[in-house]
Amino acid sequence: MSPGSKSYQYPTTTGNVTTIEGTATNLTVLITDILQPFIVGSNVTHTTYDHLGVDAGLWYNGTAYLLLVANLVDAILYVPWSDVGLGAITNTTTQVERILSVSQNTNNTGLNFLPGGIGIYIATPPSK
C-alpha cells in the first residue's frame, strides 16, 4: 500500500499546461510549500487507509491534517470522511481546503471519485 500517492507516467503528451510536464513547476511549489512540512515534520503522525481501492495517506501536525487520496480502481467510488480518518468533518466549506484534485470532489459527508481520481486536501478539525 502506498501512502496516498499515485505515480505519473512520463512522457505524457505535449508539454502543454494540461499535461504533467506542463504543470510540473506548479506541482513542485505545491510539494515544497504545502506537502513537505507535513511529510517531514518532526511532530507529525501518519496513517494510511484503503477503502474499496481508494488509497489514502493522512498526516497530522497537531493543528491540521494533510490528506492525499487516489482511486486505484476503474470504478466510481464514494468514501466517507470517517473511512479516511476524518470523521470530525461536518462542514467542508469551513473545515476542508482543496489543494489539488483531478476527477475527484467532496461534500459534507465524504469524497466522490471517478476512476483514477486524485485529491490533496488540508482539513482542520472543529475547535473544542
C-alpha atoms as an extended CHARMM CRD file, in Angstrom:
* protein
*
       128  EXT
         1         1  MET       CA              0.0000000000        0.0000000000        0.0000000000  PROA      1               0.0000000000
         2         2  SER       CA              1.3280000000        3.4380000000       -0.8530000000  PROA      2               0.0000000000
         3         3  PRO       CA              0.8200000000        6.4790000000        1.3910000000  PROA      3               0.0000000000
         4         4  GLY       CA             -1.9570000000        8.0580000000       -0.6740000000  PROA      4               0.0000000000
         5         5  SER       CA              0.1200000000        8.6880000000       -3.7680000000  PROA      5               0.0000000000
         6         6  LYS       CA             -0.2070000000        7.8350000000       -7.4330000000  PROA      6               0.0000000000
         7         7  SER       CA              2.6370000000        7.8430000000       -9.9430000000  PROA      7               0.0000000000
         8         8  TYR       CA              2.6150000000        9.7200000000      -13.2240000000  PROA      8               0.0000000000
         9         9  GLN       CA              3.9710000000        8.0240000000      -16.3220000000  PROA      9               0.0000000000
        10        10  TYR       CA              6.4310000000       10.0460000000      -18.4060000000  PROA      10              0.0000000000
        11        11  PRO       CA              6.4300000000       11.0060000000      -21.1830000000  PROA      11              0.0000000000
        12        12  THR       CA              2.9140000000       12.3200000000      -21.3400000000  PROA      12              0.0000000000
        13        13  THR       CA              1.6440000000       14.1520000000      -24.4030000000  PROA      13              0.0000000000
        14        14  THR       CA              2.8530000000       17.5820000000      -25.4860000000  PROA      14              0.0000000000
        15        15  GLY       CA              4.1740000000       19.6320000000      -22.5980000000  PROA      15              0.0000000000
        16        16  ASN       CA              1.2000000000       21.9890000000      -22.5760000000  PROA      16              0.0000000000
        17        17  VAL       CA             -0.4010000000       23.1410000000      -19.3130000000  PROA      17              0.0000000000
        18        18  THR       CA             -2.8980000000       20.2840000000      -19.2740000000  PROA      18              0.0000000000
        19        19  THR       CA             -0.1660000000       17.6270000000      -19.0360000000  PROA      19              0.0000000000
        20        20  ILE       CA              2.1700000000       16.7240000000      -16.1860000000  PROA      20              0.0000000000
        21        21  GLU       CA              5.2610000000       18.2580000000      -17.7850000000  PROA      21              0.0000000000
        22        22  GLY       CA              3.2830000000       21.4350000000      -18.4080000000  PROA      22              0.0000000000
        23        23  THR       CA              2.3300000000       21.7150000000      -14.7410000000  PROA      23              0.0000000000
        24        24  ALA       CA              5.4760000000       20.2810000000      -13.1220000000  PROA      24              0.0000000000
        25        25  THR       CA              6.6910000000       23.6560000000      -11.8490000000  PROA      25              0.0000000000
        26        26  ASN       CA              3.3270000000       24.2960000000      -10.1640000000  PROA      26              0.0000000000
        27        27  LEU       CA              3.4670000000       20.8440000000       -8.5620000000  PROA      27              0.0000000000
        28        28  THR       CA              6.9860000000       21.4990000000       -7.2720000000  PROA      28              0.0000000000
        29        29  VAL       CA              5.7960000000       24.6110000000       -5.4160000000  PROA      29              0.0000000000
        30        30  LEU       CA              2.8140000000       22.7060000000       -4.0410000000  PROA      30              0.0000000000
        31        31  ILE       CA              5.0940000000       19.9420000000       -2.7680000000  PROA      31              0.0000000000
        32        32  THR       CA              7.6580000000       22.2240000000       -1.1410000000  PROA      32              0.0000000000
        33        33  ASP       CA              5.2280000000       24.7600000000        0.3350000000  PROA      33              0.0000000000
        34        34  ILE       CA              2.3170000000       22.5500000000        1.4370000000  PROA      34              0.0000000000
        35        35  LEU       CA              3.1560000000       18.8390000000        1.4200000000  PROA      35              0.0000000000
        36        36  GLN       CA              6.7440000000       18.8130000000        2.6300000000  PROA      36              0.0000000000
        37        37  PRO       CA              6.1210000000       20.4530000000        6.0400000000  PROA      37              0.0000000000
        38        38  PHE       CA              3.5880000000       17.7120000000        6.8260000000  PROA      38              0.0000000000
        39        39  ILE       CA              5.5630000000       14.8030000000        5.4480000000  PROA      39              0.0000000000
        40        40  VAL       CA              8.9230000000       15.5850000000        7.0840000000  PROA      40              0.0000000000
        41        41  GLY       CA              7.7900000000       17.4140000000       10.2200000000  PROA      41              0.0000000000
        42        42  SER       CA              9.2400000000       16.0030000000       13.4500000000  PROA      42              0.0000000000
        43        43  ASN       CA              5.9190000000       16.1340000000       15.3480000000  PROA      43              0.0000000000
        44        44  VAL       CA              3.7650000000       14.8030000000       12.5140000000  PROA      44              0.0000000000
        45        45  THR       CA              1.8930000000       11.4980000000       12.7320000000  PROA      45              0.0000000000
        46        46  HSD       CA              0.9760000000        9.4460000000        9.6650000000  PROA      46              0.0000000000
        47        47  THR       CA             -1.6970000000        6.8230000000        8.9800000000  PROA      47              0.0000000000
        48        48  THR       CA             -2.7290000000        5.0170000000        5.8050000000  PROA      48              0.0000000000
        49        49  TYR       CA             -6.1770000000        3.8120000000        4.7520000000  PROA      49              0.0000000000
        50        50  ASP       CA             -7.5470000000        1.6690000000        1.9440000000  PROA      50              0.0000000000
        51        51  HSD       CA            -11.2870000000        1.8830000000        1.2810000000  PROA      51              0.0000000000
        52        52  LEU       CA            -12.6320000000       -0.1170000000       -1.6930000000  PROA      52              0.0000000000
        53        53  GLY       CA             -9.4610000000        0.6250000000       -3.6690000000  PROA      53              0.0000000000
        54        54  VAL       CA             -9.0850000000        4.2660000000       -2.6800000000  PROA      54              0.0000000000
        55        55  ASP       CA             -5.6320000000        4.6700000000       -1.1610000000  PROA      55              0.0000000000
        56        56  ALA       CA             -5.3100000000        7.4370000000        1.4270000000  PROA      56              0.0000000000
        57        57  GLY       CA             -2.4600000000        8.9000000000        3.4080000000  PROA      57              0.0000000000
        58        58  LEU       CA             -3.2820000000       11.1350000000        6.3760000000  PROA      58              0.0000000000
        59        59  TRP       CA             -0.7140000000       13.2880000000        8.1730000000  PROA      59              0.0000000000
        60        60  TYR       CA             -1.4680000000       15.3000000000       11.3360000000  PROA      60              0.0000000000
        61        61  ASN       CA              0.7760000000       18.1060000000       12.5810000000  PROA      61              0.0000000000
        62        62  GLY       CA             -1.1010000000       18.8930000000       15.7950000000  PROA      62              0.0000000000
        63        63  THR       CA             -3.4160000000       21.5030000000       14.2780000000  PROA      63              0.0000000000
        64        64  ALA       CA             -4.3620000000       20.3180000000       10.7790000000  PROA      64              0.0000000000
        65        65  TYR       CA             -4.4630000000       17.2140000000        8.5940000000  PROA      65              0.0000000000
        66        66  LEU       CA             -2.9820000000       16.6360000000        5.1600000000  PROA      66              0.0000000000
        67        67  LEU       CA             -4.9970000000       14.1070000000        3.1580000000  PROA      67              0.0000000000
        68        68  LEU       CA             -3.6680000000       12.5420000000       -0.0640000000  PROA      68              0.0000000000
        69        69  VAL       CA             -6.1450000000       10.2520000000       -1.8390000000  PROA      69              0.0000000000
        70        70  ALA       CA             -6.0440000000        8.2370000000       -5.0480000000  PROA      70              0.0000000000
        71        71  ASN       CA             -8.6770000000        5.9890000000       -6.6230000000  PROA      71              0.0000000000
        72        72  LEU       CA             -6.7030000000        2.9620000000       -7.7860000000  PROA      72              0.0000000000
        73        73  VAL       CA             -9.6440000000        1.0810000000       -9.3140000000  PROA      73              0.0000000000
        74        74  ASP       CA            -11.6020000000        1.5530000000      -12.5130000000  PROA      74              0.0000000000
        75        75  ALA       CA            -14.8680000000        2.4630000000      -10.7860000000  PROA      75              0.0000000000
        76        76  ILE       CA            -16.8170000000        5.4300000000       -9.4750000000  PROA      76              0.0000000000
        77        77  LEU       CA            -16.4830000000        5.3980000000       -5.6790000000  PROA      77              0.0000000000
        78        78  TYR       CA            -17.7310000000        7.2540000000       -2.6300000000  PROA      78              0.0000000000
        79        79  VAL       CA            -15.6050000000        7.3130000000        0.5400000000  PROA      79              0.0000000000
        80        80  PRO       CA            -17.0000000000        8.7030000000        3.8260000000  PROA      80              0.0000000000
        81        81  TRP       CA            -14.6980000000       11.0810000000        5.7170000000  PROA      81              0.0000000000
        82        82  SER       CA            -14.6210000000        8.6370000000        8.6380000000  PROA      82              0.0000000000
        83        83  ASP       CA            -13.1250000000        5.8970000000        6.4280000000  PROA      83              0.0000000000
        84        84  VAL       CA            -10.0200000000        8.0340000000        5.8480000000  PROA      84              0.0000000000
        85        85  GLY       CA             -9.6280000000        9.1590000000        9.4680000000  PROA      85              0.0000000000
        86        86  LEU       CA            -11.5770000000       12.4180000000        9.2340000000  PROA      86              0.0000000000
        87        87  GLY       CA            -14.8290000000       11.5620000000       10.9740000000  PROA      87              0.0000000000
        88        88  ALA       CA            -14.9390000000       15.0070000000       12.6030000000  PROA      88              0.0000000000
        89        89  ILE       CA            -15.5020000000       16.7270000000        9.2350000000  PROA      89              0.0000000000
        90        90  THR       CA            -19.0480000000       18.0910000000        9.1160000000  PROA      90              0.0000000000
        91        91  ASN       CA            -18.6540000000       21.2320000000        7.0080000000  PROA      91              0.0000000000
        92        92  THR       CA            -16.3070000000       21.1510000000        4.0320000000  PROA      92              0.0000000000
        93        93  THR       CA            -16.7010000000       24.8960000000        3.4860000000  PROA      93              0.0000000000
        94        94  THR       CA            -15.0470000000       25.7500000000        6.8060000000  PROA      94              0.0000000000
        95        95  GLN       CA            -13.0140000000       22.6160000000        7.5660000000  PROA      95              0.0000000000
        96        96  VAL       CA            -11.5330000000       21.4240000000        4.2540000000  PROA      96              0.0000000000
        97        97  GLU       CA             -9.2620000000       23.2680000000        1.8270000000  PROA      97              0.0000000000
        98        98  ARG       CA             -8.8410000000       21.7410000000       -1.6190000000  PROA      98              0.0000000000
        99        99  ILE       CA             -5.2220000000       21.9600000000       -2.7060000000  PROA      99              0.0000000000
       100       100  LEU       CA             -5.4880000000       19.8600000000       -5.8780000000  PROA      100             0.0000000000
       101       101  SER       CA             -7.9620000000       17.3700000000       -7.2730000000  PROA      101             0.0000000000
       102       102  VAL       CA             -8.4900000000       15.6460000000      -10.5890000000  PROA      102             0.0000000000
       103       103  SER       CA            -11.6470000000       13.5870000000      -11.2520000000  PROA      103             0.0000000000
       104       104  GLN       CA            -12.4860000000       13.8440000000       -7.5560000000  PROA      104             0.0000000000
       105       105  ASN       CA            -14.5800000000       16.1650000000       -5.3830000000  PROA      105             0.0000000000
       106       106  THR       CA            -16.0180000000       16.3740000000       -1.8720000000  PROA      106             0.0000000000
       107       107  ASN       CA            -19.2070000000       17.0490000000        0.0120000000  PROA      107             0.0000000000
       108       108  ASN       CA            -20.0210000000       17.3340000000        3.7210000000  PROA      108             0.0000000000
       109       109  THR       CA            -20.0980000000       13.5570000000        4.1760000000  PROA      109             0.0000000000
       110       110  GLY       CA            -17.1260000000       12.3790000000        2.1030000000  PROA      110             0.0000000000
       111       111  LEU       CA            -15.1950000000       12.1050000000       -1.1330000000  PROA      111             0.0000000000
       112       112  ASN       CA            -16.5460000000       11.2780000000       -4.6140000000  PROA      112             0.0000000000
       113       113  PHE       CA            -14.1680000000        9.6560000000       -7.1140000000  PROA      113             0.0000000000
       114       114  LEU       CA            -14.2020000000        8.9520000000      -10.8130000000  PROA      114             0.0000000000
       115       115  PRO       CA            -11.8230000000        6.2050000000      -11.9810000000  PROA      115             0.0000000000
       116       116  GLY       CA             -8.2340000000        7.3670000000      -11.4430000000  PROA      116             0.0000000000
       117       117  GLY       CA             -9.3080000000       10.3850000000       -9.3810000000  PROA      117             0.0000000000
       118       118  ILE       CA             -6.8160000000       12.0220000000       -7.0180000000  PROA      118             0.0000000000
       119       119  GLY       CA             -7.0640000000       14.6760000000       -4.3320000000  PROA      119             0.0000000000
       120       120  ILE       CA             -4.9320000000       16.6700000000       -1.9120000000  PROA      120             0.0000000000
       121       121  TYR       CA             -6.6380000000       18.4300000000        0.9750000000  PROA      121             0.0000000000
       122       122  ILE       CA             -5.8660000000       20.2580000000        4.1990000000  PROA      122             0.0000000000
       123       123  ALA       CA             -8.5100000000       19.5620000000        6.8650000000  PROA      123             0.0000000000
       124       124  THR       CA             -8.9520000000       21.3120000000       10.1790000000  PROA      124             0.0000000000
       125       125  PRO       CA            -10.8410000000       19.5810000000       12.9860000000  PROA      125             0.0000000000
       126       126  PRO       CA            -13.5520000000       21.5860000000       14.7240000000  PROA      126             0.0000000000
       127       127  SER       CA            -12.4950000000       23.7910000000       17.6320000000  PROA      127             0.0000000000
       128       128  LYS       CA            -13.2890000000       22.4160000000       21.0660000000  PROA      128             0.0000000000
